[in-house]
Amino acid sequence: MRRRSTMPGRVLILYSVVERLPRGEPRDGIADEEVLWTAQAMAEALAERGWPVEARGIRDLESLHRALDSFDPRETLVINLCETLEGRPQGEAAVPVALEARGFVYTGSSGATLSLCLDKARAKARLRAAGLPTPPAQVFHTPDEPLRIPLPAIVKPLMEDASHGIDREAVVTEEGTLRARVAYVLGVYRQPALVETFIDGREFNVALWGGRNLEVLPLAEVDYSRIPNPLWRVCTYAAKWLPGSEEYELTPVRCPAELEEERAARVREAALRAFRAVRCRDYARVDIRLQGETPYVLEVNPNPSLAPNSGFVNAARAAGYSYGMLAERLIRLAWERRARRREAPQLHPVPMGAIDVAYSLAPSG
């Protein structure tokens, strides 16, 4: 396939390799294994479309710099699939910083945005400042802190993704079970717990991508209709990662979602505003609970999974994009950003202080 000269001459796919989990449950490693599968599938799809592409696994900053030594940043585009360094999600934000320091253009969000969105409390503060509805929440550093938000609530690790630490016991209705769950998060995940008021409503995953002009892909809904207990209607780790489990089998995702246009418009608008509030780039997924007419933003996920069966890819497929087309679109978005940066001064430099905090590999809490 012929490409315009304005496109990169080579594509390097970087993906994270986890040899040991420093926190959490043993089963949590399943989510990390998906990254290798994603890198392989994307490399194959791009090669079939004529792209010179290589994939390299990254364990830490040293292996990242070794991988980059063989590539010229003037002609190489990096597809950044790194989700951790040394098995710690705090290291994710260091990868874009290292790429920028070496002069490489890469797909996805900046280190500042990845750092912000990993810390759920900081991200919620940014969303509230932008005027977006998000459930009331409180950070617990010890189990006995005074409770200041209404119950029922869901208890999550403060700085994890992929539904780590979330099961049906995460939703609590009384203070005693809440404090026990906070103790579980502190002990097993070695970080503070985010306690968030539980919003009973329909849950939508909103995939967005683009540069100056953002496109909202078809809405997806997590279908909880087969779960009678409303407090069990949560996207648990098992629901995401354990086929054959009750939670996985009873929570299919419907895309496109069936939703009246007026409400769908509210959900799309909230997702667009959330994307911009945390300064996502290229692509993201916003998780929203619709309670009545109010779309509550639960989380913003920059650089969401691009596995062939992931929610983002399924939404793109529903919009008519094959897997190879999706990968090419991300390449173009990043490379066009490079051209714009050459034409104009950078208006929002990366705040290095925030990145220094993000790349602390010491356990949180």
N, C-alpha and C positions, 0 to 999 in steps of 0.2 A: 504494500500500500504506500502510495506516495504521500508525503507530508509537506506542508509549506516550510520554507526555510526559517520561518519564525517559530517553528516548533523545536523542542530539544532534540539533540542527536542521539542521546542515550537516556534510558530510564533505569534508575536504581531503586529497588524496593527494599526498604529497611523494616525489619520486624523484630519484636522483642522475643528473647528466649529466656525462659524462667527455669532454673535448675533446682531452686529451693525456695519454698514459701516462708518468709520470716514471720508471718502472722496468719491468723484465720484458721479455717477448717481444712483438713486434708483434701476434701472434694473441690475446694476452690480452684485447684490447678486445672480443672477441666476448661474453665473460661480462658486461661492463658494458652492452652494448647490450640485453641481456635485460630490464633494469629498465624501460626505456621501454615495451616490449611488455607487461610485467606491469601497469604503471600504466594503460595504455589498456584492457586487458582487464578490470581490476578496476573502473574507472570505468564501463565499459559495463554490466557485470553489476549494479552497484549502481543505476545509472540505471534499468535495466529493472525493478528491484524498488521503484522509487519514491523513491529517496534523492536529495536535492539534493547533487551531488558535483562537485568540480573537481579537476583534476590540475595540479601545477606542478613544473617541473624545477628542480633546485637544483645550482649549481656550486660555491658557496663560502658562507661564513657571511653575507656581504653579501646575496647573492641569497636566502638563506633568510629573513632578516629582512624583505626587501622582499615576499616572498611572504606572510608572516604579517600584514603591515600591513592587508590587506583583510579579515581575519577576526576575529571576536569569540571569544576563548577560552571564554567562558561557554556558547556554544552549538555550538562547532565541535570535532569529533573529527578528529585527524590520523592517517591511516594512513601510517606511516613506512616507506617503501621505500628510504631513502637508504643506500647501501652505502659511499660514499666522499665526500670533499670534495676538490676540486682533483685528483681522480684518485688520491688516497692513502687506503688503507683506514684509516689511523690517524684520519682525520677522521670516521669513522662515529660514534664515541662522542660527538662534540661536538653532534650534532643533537639527541638527547634532552635534553642539558643546556640547549641554547638554547630548546627547546620548554618545558621546565619553568620556565625563567627568565621566559618570556612568559606562563605560566599555562595552557598548552595540555595537554590530555590526548591521549595518543598510544598507538598499538598497539605491542606488543613490549617488548623488554627495555630496562632503564635503560642510561645511558652507562657506569656502572661495570661492568656485566656484559659489555657489548660490548667494552670495553677489555680486560677480563680474558681473554675467550675469543679475542680476536684474537692475543694473545701465547700461543702454544701451550705454552710452558714454564711460565708462570704458571698457566695453566688446569690443566695436568697436576699441578702441585704442590697445587692446591686439591682435585683429585680424589683424589690420594693421601692427603691429610689427612682426607678423608671416608671413607677405607677402601676406595676403589674400585680394582680392578685396572686399570692402564694400562701400556703397554709402557715398559720402561726407555728413557731418552732423555738426550741431552747436547747442550748448545748450543755451537756452534763460532763463535768470532769471527774466527779465522784458520784456514787449512787445516792448520797443523802442530801443533795442540794435541794432547796425549796422548789416545788413545782409551780410554774407560773402560766401554764397554758392549759386549755380544756382537754379533757379526755372524752372519747378514746383517742389514743395516739399510736403512732408507729415509731419504733426505735430502730435507728440505723447507725452504722459506723459513720463518723463524720467525713472521712476521706477515703471512700471506696467507690468503685463502680461495678457494673455487671451484676448487681443485686447481691453482692457479697454480704453475708451477715443478715439476710432477710429471709425469714420463713414465717409460717403461720403464727408462731409464738411472738413475732415482732410486734404485732398489734395488741395493745394492752388496754384494759378498761378500768383498772384501779391502781392506786399508787404502789401497792406492794409488788405486784407483778411488773410494774414499770421499773422499779428500782432493781429488781432481780435481773431484768433484761439489760438495763444499763450496765450492771456488774458483768454480765456476759460479754458485752461489747468491749468494755474496758480490759477484761482479762484475755479474751481470745483474739481480738483485733488490735489490742495495744494502742488504742487511740480514744479520744472523746466520743461520746454518743450524741447524735442529733435526735431529739425527741420532737416529733412533728404531729400536730393535730391531724387526726385521720379524716380525710374527705371522702364521704360516701357519694360516689357518682360514676359516670362512665369514663373510661380511661382511653385516651388517644395518644398515639405516637405520631408526631408530625415531622416528616423529613423535609429539609430545605436545602437548596444548594444554589450557587450562583456567585457572581462577583458584584458589580455595581447594581445589577438587576437580579433580585432574588426570586427563585421559583419555589413555590410550595408544591411538593409532590402529593399524590393522592393520600388522604388521611387513612390511617390504620387504627383499628379499635381492638383492644384486648377484650375478648368476649368472656365475661364472667357469669353469664346467664345460667350456667349449669352448676354454679356454686351457691347453695341456698344461704349460707351464713355470710352476710355482708362484710363482716370483719375479716373474712378469709379471702376477700376479693382484692388481692395484692399480687404484684408481679414478683414472686419469690425467686430465690436462686434455682430451686427445683423446676419452677415453671419455665425458666429460661434455658436451663442447661441439662436437665435430666429426663430425656425421652423415656416414656413408660411409667413415670411417676404420675400419681393422680393429679397433681397440680399442673404438670405439663399437658396432660391429655385433656383436662377440663378447661384450659384457657387458650383456645385457638385465637390467632390474630386475624381479623378480617380486614382485607385491603382490596379494593376501596371500602371504607366504612360507610354504613348507611346512616346518614344524618341529614336533617333538614338543612337547606342551604343557609338560612339565617344563622343557625347555630354553628354550622360549619365555618361560616365567614368569621364568626367571633373567635373560634378556635384557631383558624389560620392567622388572623390578625395578632392574637396573643403570641403565637409562635414567632411571627416575624419580629415583633417588638422584643421578645426575649433574645432572639438571635443577635439583634443589633445591640441590646443592652450590655451583653457580655463580650461583644466584639468577636463573634465567631467569624470564621473565614472558610470559604469554599463549600463546606457542607456540615450539617449538624442534624441532630434529632432533639426535639423538644417534647417532653412528656407532660401531658395535661390531663387533669381531672375536671370534667364538666359537671358542676353541681347546679341544677336549675339552669339559669342563664349565665352563670359565672364560670369562665375557664380559669381554673387555678393551675399555675405553672408549678409542677413538682420539681423538675430538673431540666437543665440544659446539658446536652451531651455533645460537646465538640468532638470531632474525629470519632464518630460512632463506628461500630463494627461494619466492615465491608465484606464479611463472609457471604458466599453466594446465597445462603438461605437467611440472611439477616433482615431485620425490618427495613433498614434503609434501602438495601438492594431490592427487596420485594416491592417497595413503593416506587422505585425507579422503573422496575419491570412493568408495574401497572401503568406507568406513564409512557411505555413504549421503548424503554432503553434496554438493550441487551447488556450482559456483564461487560463485554469488551467496550461497548459504547460508553458505559458509565465510567470505566477506567480512563478512557480517552478524554471524556469531558473534564474529569478532575485534573488531568495533565494540562489541558488547555487553560482552565481557570487559573492554575498556579503560574503558568508561563506568561499569561497575559498580565498578571499582577507584576511580574518582573519587568515587563515592558513599561507599565504605568509608573513603576518606581523610578525608572530611568528618566521619565519625562517630567516628574515633579518631585519636590522634596518630601521626605517622610514626615507626615504630620503627627503621628502618634508613635514615638519610639518605645521600644520595650522597656518597661520599668525594671531595671536589673535587680533592685532590692527585693521585689516580689519573687523573682526567679531564684535568688539566693535562698529564700525561705522555702520555696517549692522543692529545691533539690537537696534539702537536708535529708539524708538517708537514715538518720536516727529514727527509731520508732516514735510515732506521735503519742502524746499522753504520758 
